Amino acid sequence: MDEKKLAIVATKGTLDWGYPPFILASTAAALGYSVEIFFTFYGLQLLKKDLSHLRVSPLGNPAMPMPVPMPTLMMVLPGMEGMATSMMKSKMKAKGVASLDELRELCVEAEVRMIACQMTVDLFEFDTADFIDGIELGGAAAFFEFAGESDITLFI
Amino acid sequence: MVQEDQVLDARGLNCPLPILRTKKALGELTSGQVLKIVATDPGAVKDFEAFSKQTKNPLLEHAEAAGEFVFFIQKA
């Protein structure tokens, strides 16, 4: 049987949205898939060596469960984002959910191929020295080279 | 009763860690050896069935007792 392939486009750079690409990529790799993730726009944040800057925001996010119901206007107050982020992190730890660093490390170990979108790296003036090792740079055509042969393609 | 060669304690871990740790632990076994996994994630039952089916490592037995799920997977 030929190896199955999974191609993911990761476009979001918040703490919550950082999870799906790394959870699916690491699990697919464990199931024997060959996996590639193409990081573009805000998704490039997920490639930084240090992920401690990633935040989750209750603002414009009415589905996010909060301990106390809060009017939207309150969400703009200074410190709300930091509070929501530390709440989310401590809850994840308490529930045995892996940290993003850990999941990404598992992806690296499983030889998940990671490609940073050259155009958005230039656009946002990212320093590729801030990215983890083993990242490749490429464009849309490079993504399709792999995605075109993939069994599953996800845009996250 | 299935006899295990190695035990993986995945209690307290949530998706997808039990599966990822299992994959790693199976990598250290030789063909025919059995890994026993203890987990507390209720999603683990479906996940281990799916893992076994897709990786062709037979799920020999699984049981639940006192909120803990026990799986015996044989390395193919």
Boltz contact constraints between the chains, C-beta under 6 A:
constraints:
  - contact:
      token1: [A, 23]
      token2: [B, 16]
      max_distance: 6.0
  - contact:
      token1: [A, 26]
      token2: [B, 20]
      max_distance: 6.0
  - contact:
      token1: [A, 27]
      token2: [B, 16]
      max_distance: 6.0
  - contact:
      token1: [A, 30]
      token2: [B, 19]
      max_distance: 6.0
  - contact:
      token1: [A, 30]
      token2: [B, 20]
      max_distance: 6.0
  - contact:
      token1: [A, 30]
      token2: [B, 23]
      max_distance: 6.0
  - contact:
      token1: [A, 31]
      token2: [B, 54]
      max_distance: 6.0
  - contact:
      token1: [A, 95]
      token2: [B, 14]
      max_distance: 6.0
  - contact:
      token1: [A, 96]
      token2: [B, 12]
      max_distance: 6.0
  - contact:
      token1: [A, 96]
      token2: [B, 13]
      max_distance: 6.0
  - contact:
      token1: [A, 96]
      token2: [B, 14]
      max_distance: 6.0
  - contact:
      token1: [A, 97]
      token2: [B, 14]
      max_distance: 6.0
  - contact:
      token1: [A, 98]
      token2: [B, 17]
      max_distance: 6.0
  - contact:
      token1: [A, 106]
      token2: [B, 20]
      max_distance: 6.0
